[in-house]
Amino acid sequence: MHMHILIAGGSGFLGSYLIKSLVQAQHSITLLSRHPERVDAPTGVKVVYWDGDNVQLPPQDKPIDAVINLCGLSIARYWSKSAKQAIRDSRIKPSQALVKWLCQLEKKPELMLQISGIDYYDMPSEQCSETDKNGDHFLAQLSKDWEATVQPLKSTSMRVIIARLAPVLAASHPPLQPLLLATKCCAGAIIGDGKQYFSWIHHSDFTNIIGNMLMHSSYQGIYNLCAPNPVPYSTLMQALAKACNRPLWLRVPAWSLTNTLGEMATLVVDSRKVFPKRLLDAKTSFQFPTIEAAMDNLCQSK
């Protein structure tokens, strides 16, 4: 079945990979963008202006079957008070606008897929699955509030999916890109004691799983969208160094990053051991289930 999919926030890193995959699967795409003139969209993708606050679509050739919300500024920036507010607004406001528009539609799409983050959880050293409790730090509260914006849709006929997404690995984008460049220059480093866990997903598994979620009505509710094998940070860097055929000899104390990056250092120095329990229960397959397989592929593709 070929679907008509409306994507908000699809002009960034995640959207570029996802749209390419969906176009290859012969789905029709309408992309909402604040700057349509800057979007280098694949042939056949319709780009429509929106301001992030109001959804006004031109007449459509076919009804919209699904909506995917990828809106959100990158969190890889110094977390000043104003930056944290911008990060929050870039997620909450577009999501609220999409939900308000969907609630007003007489004929609603079949699916709303809302991206969230694995930072939803209280991050101890133990593993987390979809039923674990919410944390009380900045990203945890942001994820909770972000997910709450779709609550009105649960009383409609729409299928609602919340995908708590781990860092997506691609050679050309953070978080892998700077690690890859440093490692190739023999400057790859283990942060802190290297025992903090890193949850992740290869960009191909990200796009494949989203595609499956679109097509199969059995997917509904909250899912951790991450590989089934989180690894200690030292293992991540060792796999990267081996794939690049480079030594790994540097260590950076955690306090130095905290002093330099402030609160944002949590992205590197804190442990995130998250498992995709519901995806595994659904027998979802992963093309790159291990960090070694992912690094071998990503380092060869660069």
C-alpha positions as a printed NumPy array, in Angstrom:
array([[  0.   ,   0.   ,   0.   ],
       [  1.348,   3.409,  -0.997],
       [  0.577,   6.098,   1.551],
       [  0.395,   9.885,   1.516],
       [  2.516,  11.034,   4.458],
       [  2.711,  14.531,   5.93 ],
       [  6.071,  15.207,   7.61 ],
       [  6.818,  18.192,   9.834],
       [ 10.446,  18.992,  10.555],
       [ 11.64 ,  16.737,   7.755],
       [ 14.285,  19.033,   6.278],
       [ 16.926,  18.105,   8.867],
       [ 19.223,  15.129,   9.348],
       [ 16.577,  12.565,  10.344],
       [ 14.083,  13.787,   7.781],
       [ 16.535,  13.565,   4.894],
       [ 17.169,   9.871,   5.552],
       [ 13.518,   9.089,   6.259],
       [ 12.13 ,  10.896,   3.211],
       [ 14.631,   9.183,   0.924],
       [ 13.57 ,   5.8  ,   2.296],
       [  9.846,   6.56 ,   2.016],
       [ 10.187,   7.854,  -1.546],
       [ 12.035,   4.659,  -2.492],
       [  9.072,   2.74 ,  -1.074],
       [  6.856,   4.8  ,  -3.44 ],
       [  4.994,   6.722,  -0.764],
       [  3.816,  10.269,  -1.493],
       [  5.312,  12.932,   0.78 ],
       [  4.154,  16.414,   1.735],
       [  6.801,  18.233,   3.765],
       [  6.013,  21.155,   6.057],
       [  8.901,  23.635,   6.26 ],
       [  9.492,  27.147,   7.537],
       [ 11.917,  27.697,   4.648],
       [ 10.662,  25.813,   1.565],
       [ 13.155,  27.641,  -0.661],
       [ 16.054,  26.028,   1.219],
       [ 14.767,  22.467,   0.982],
       [ 16.481,  20.217,  -1.537],
       [ 13.71 ,  17.638,  -1.618],
       [ 13.672,  14.511,  -3.801],
       [ 11.608,  14.606,  -6.958],
       [  7.939,  14.199,  -6.207],
       [  8.07 ,  15.546,  -2.651],
       [  5.695,  18.485,  -2.191],
       [  7.139,  21.177,   0.099],
       [  4.615,  23.45 ,   1.824],
       [  5.352,  26.518,   3.969],
       [  4.213,  26.625,   7.57 ],
       [  5.144,  28.864,  10.467],
       [  5.164,  26.15 ,  13.118],
       [  1.988,  27.507,  14.675],
       [ -0.713,  26.947,  12.066],
       [ -1.217,  24.166,   9.529],
       [ -2.752,  25.384,   6.257],
       [ -2.441,  22.897,   3.429],
       [ -3.285,  23.565,  -0.209],
       [ -5.785,  21.197,  -1.84 ],
       [ -4.377,  17.668,  -1.843],
       [ -4.519,  15.158,  -4.702],
       [ -5.127,  12.379,  -2.195],
       [ -6.003,  12.292,   1.506],
       [ -3.228,  12.235,   4.087],
       [ -2.812,   8.769,   5.587],
       [ -0.176,   9.493,   8.23 ],
       [  1.534,  12.397,   9.978],
       [  5.13 ,  12.229,  11.266],
       [  6.437,  14.956,  13.561],
       [ 10.244,  15.327,  13.535],
       [ 10.32 ,  18.975,  14.652],
       [ 13.003,  20.061,  17.085],
       [ 16.253,  21.998,  17.265],
       [ 19.424,  20.011,  17.819],
       [ 20.275,  19.616,  21.505],
       [ 24.006,  19.63 ,  20.65 ],
       [ 24.544,  23.222,  21.789],
       [ 25.492,  24.952,  25.021],
       [ 22.433,  24.83 ,  27.265],
       [ 22.036,  28.44 ,  28.261],
       [ 18.653,  29.441,  29.642],
       [ 17.62 ,  30.866,  26.266],
       [ 18.909,  27.798,  24.395],
       [ 16.915,  25.453,  26.629],
       [ 13.782,  27.516,  26.03 ],
       [ 14.391,  27.418,  22.249],
       [ 14.938,  23.644,  22.366],
       [ 11.685,  23.256,  24.262],
       [  9.638,  25.622,  22.085],
       [ 10.881,  23.989,  18.878],
       [  9.319,  20.717,  20.006],
       [  6.24 ,  21.635,  22.013],
       [  4.749,  24.385,  19.84 ],
       [  4.811,  22.576,  16.45 ],
       [  3.435,  19.426,  18.072],
       [  0.596,  21.377,  19.664],
       [ -0.175,  22.983,  16.296],
       [ -0.285,  19.63 ,  14.505],
       [ -2.52 ,  18.077,  17.159],
       [ -4.905,  21.045,  17.13 ],
       [ -5.176,  20.801,  13.342],
       [ -5.736,  17.027,  13.438],
       [ -8.464,  17.347,  16.054],
       [-10.321,  19.802,  13.816],
       [-10.226,  17.59 ,  10.716],
       [-13.445,  15.831,   9.836],
       [-11.558,  13.039,   8.039],
       [ -8.449,  12.29 ,  10.047],
       [ -5.299,  10.455,   8.951],
       [ -4.955,   6.909,  10.182],
       [ -1.711,   7.526,  12.095],
       [  0.165,  10.171,  14.074],
       [  3.806,   9.278,  14.777],
       [  5.429,  11.551,  17.344],
       [  9.178,  11.472,  17.932],
       [ 10.384,  11.766,  21.533],
       [ 13.681,  10.793,  23.181],
       [ 15.193,   8.056,  25.347],
       [ 16.145,  10.818,  27.775],
       [ 12.563,  10.495,  29.012],
       [ 13.793,   8.072,  31.641],
       [ 15.373,   8.427,  35.03 ],
       [ 18.847,   7.252,  34.008],
       [ 20.448,   5.023,  36.613],
       [ 22.959,   2.321,  35.72 ],
       [ 20.156,  -0.226,  35.389],
       [ 18.474,  -0.877,  32.082],
       [ 15.321,   0.98 ,  31.012],
       [ 12.359,  -0.236,  28.989],
       [  9.113,   1.475,  27.991],
       [  7.43 ,   1.023,  31.373],
       [ 10.2  ,   2.609,  33.444],
       [  9.672,   5.895,  35.257],
       [ 10.202,   9.41 ,  33.986],
       [ 13.255,  11.342,  35.172],
       [ 13.411,  14.833,  36.65 ],
       [ 16.226,  16.397,  34.604],
       [ 15.791,  18.867,  31.725],
       [ 15.51 ,  16.405,  28.83 ],
       [ 13.309,  14.024,  30.821],
       [ 10.789,  16.75 ,  31.617],
       [ 10.965,  17.989,  28.028],
       [ 10.232,  14.496,  26.696],
       [  7.307,  14.085,  29.105],
       [  5.764,  17.405,  28.061],
       [  6.468,  16.705,  24.38 ],
       [  4.656,  13.383,  24.556],
       [  1.747,  14.934,  26.431],
       [  0.953,  17.145,  23.434],
       [ -0.52 ,  14.16 ,  21.538],
       [ -2.813,  13.16 ,  24.403],
       [ -5.941,  14.696,  22.759],
       [ -5.527,  12.327,  19.791],
       [ -5.957,   9.253,  21.966],
       [ -9.686,   9.936,  22.199],
       [ -9.969,   9.909,  18.387],
       [ -9.931,   7.025,  15.925],
       [ -6.285,   7.699,  15.053],
       [ -3.479,   5.281,  15.774],
       [ -0.874,   7.128,  17.854],
       [  2.78 ,   6.099,  18.147],
       [  5.4  ,   7.746,  20.341],
       [  8.922,   6.757,  19.302],
       [ 11.498,   7.455,  22.017],
       [ 14.504,   7.814,  19.799],
       [ 18.127,   7.085,  20.687],
       [ 21.002,   8.94 ,  18.997],
       [ 20.914,   8.027,  15.315],
       [ 24.31 ,   7.057,  13.903],
       [ 25.364,   8.31 ,  10.471],
       [ 28.905,   9.09 ,   9.312],
       [ 27.963,  12.56 ,   8.081],
       [ 26.155,  13.858,  11.167],
       [ 26.583,  14.152,  14.948],
       [ 26.908,  12.392,  17.263],
       [ 29.056,  10.013,  15.183],
       [ 30.617,  12.534,  12.782],
       [ 32.925,  14.325,  15.275],
       [ 33.899,  11.015,  16.902],
       [ 34.715,   9.556,  13.493],
       [ 36.799,  12.555,  12.43 ],
       [ 38.747,  12.546,  15.697],
       [ 39.349,   8.802,  15.533],
       [ 40.629,   8.962,  11.959],
       [ 43.1  ,  11.603,  13.151],
       [ 44.233,   9.244,  15.96 ],
       [ 42.566,  11.549,  18.479],
       [ 39.619,   9.384,  19.486],
       [ 39.129,   9.354,  23.256],
       [ 37.3  ,   7.543,  26.025],
       [ 35.32 ,   9.958,  28.194],
       [ 35.531,   9.475,  31.943],
       [ 35.888,   5.849,  33.051],
       [ 34.118,   4.677,  29.873],
       [ 31.592,   2.626,  31.849],
       [ 28.628,   4.911,  31.113],
       [ 26.214,   3.21 ,  28.712],
       [ 25.433,   4.541,  25.259],
       [ 22.168,   3.652,  23.514],
       [ 22.055,   4.183,  19.763],
       [ 20.502,   3.153,  16.435],
       [ 21.895,   2.923,  12.887],
       [ 20.166,   5.303,  10.461],
       [ 19.038,   2.38 ,   8.263],
       [ 17.285,   0.686,  11.186],
       [ 15.681,   4.006,  12.105],
       [ 14.161,   4.417,   8.632],
       [ 13.228,   0.746,   8.272],
       [ 11.426,   0.598,  11.607],
       [  9.522,   3.835,  10.962],
       [  8.487,   2.354,   7.608],
       [  7.203,  -0.772,   9.355],
       [  5.303,   1.31 ,  11.888],
       [  3.558,   3.147,   9.079],
       [  2.491,  -0.003,   7.295],
       [  1.457,  -2.291,  10.158],
       [ -1.473,  -1.352,  12.379],
       [ -0.203,  -3.601,  15.182],
       [  2.268,  -0.855,  16.118],
       [  0.621,   1.489,  18.596],
       [  1.672,   3.329,  21.74 ],
       [  5.174,   3.957,  23.088],
       [  8.339,   2.354,  21.691],
       [ 12.014,   2.768,  22.469],
       [ 13.559,   3.245,  19.045],
       [ 17.089,   2.017,  19.715],
       [ 19.326,  -0.934,  18.926],
       [ 18.936,  -3.975,  21.209],
       [ 22.546,  -3.804,  22.415],
       [ 23.513,  -0.617,  24.279],
       [ 27.23 ,  -0.533,  25.05 ],
       [ 29.626,   1.128,  27.496],
       [ 31.219,   4.244,  26.008],
       [ 34.597,   2.502,  25.973],
       [ 33.148,  -0.283,  23.798],
       [ 31.66 ,   2.296,  21.429],
       [ 35.036,   3.962,  20.943],
       [ 36.896,   0.658,  20.659],
       [ 34.53 ,  -0.499,  17.919],
       [ 34.979,   2.812,  16.108],
       [ 38.775,   2.694,  16.388],
       [ 38.866,  -0.893,  15.128],
       [ 36.606,  -0.086,  12.157],
       [ 38.865,   2.872,  11.267],
       [ 42.049,   0.849,  11.901],
       [ 43.288,   3.497,  14.319],
       [ 44.676,   3.375,  17.861],
       [ 42.609,   4.411,  20.86 ],
       [ 44.852,   5.808,  23.547],
       [ 43.409,   9.096,  24.804],
       [ 41.233,   9.558,  27.885],
       [ 39.333,  12.72 ,  28.776],
       [ 38.227,  13.194,  32.395],
       [ 34.504,  13.744,  32.8  ],
       [ 35.054,  16.892,  34.884],
       [ 36.806,  18.625,  31.981],
       [ 33.747,  18.198,  29.76 ],
       [ 31.444,  19.328,  32.535],
       [ 33.545,  22.462,  33.012],
       [ 33.558,  23.143,  29.265],
       [ 30.043,  22.136,  28.216],
       [ 28.106,  22.726,  31.411],
       [ 24.811,  20.876,  31.759],
       [ 25.019,  19.604,  28.164],
       [ 27.89 ,  17.307,  29.224],
       [ 25.196,  14.943,  30.495],
       [ 24.829,  13.742,  26.879],
       [ 28.28 ,  12.148,  27.108],
       [ 29.128,  11.522,  30.754],
       [ 25.822,  10.041,  31.98 ],
       [ 24.707,   6.464,  31.415],
       [ 21.846,   5.556,  29.064],
       [ 21.125,   1.845,  29.032],
       [ 17.845,   1.629,  27.149],
       [ 16.316,  -1.453,  25.522],
       [ 13.661,  -1.653,  22.762],
       [ 11.546,  -4.202,  24.636],
       [  8.313,  -3.587,  22.723],
       [ 10.065,  -3.743,  19.35 ],
       [ 11.692,  -7.033,  20.327],
       [  8.349,  -8.366,  21.591],
       [  6.93 ,  -7.488,  18.162],
       [  9.739,  -9.542,  16.519],
       [ 11.151,  -6.417,  14.877],
       [ 14.383,  -7.2  ,  13.041],
       [ 17.485,  -5.005,  13.114],
       [ 19.921,  -4.855,  10.215],
       [ 22.629,  -3.552,  12.588],
       [ 21.926,  -4.937,  16.077],
       [ 25.505,  -4.606,  17.368],
       [ 27.807,  -1.603,  17.566],
       [ 30.56 ,  -3.558,  15.794],
       [ 28.352,  -4.223,  12.756],
       [ 27.139,  -0.621,  12.738],
       [ 30.646,   0.852,  12.912],
       [ 31.999,  -1.462,  10.209],
       [ 29.208,  -0.339,   7.889],
       [ 29.323,   3.366,   8.714],
       [ 33.09 ,   3.676,   8.498],
       [ 33.144,   1.934,   5.109],
       [ 30.355,   4.159,   3.767],
       [ 32.157,   7.402,   4.593]])
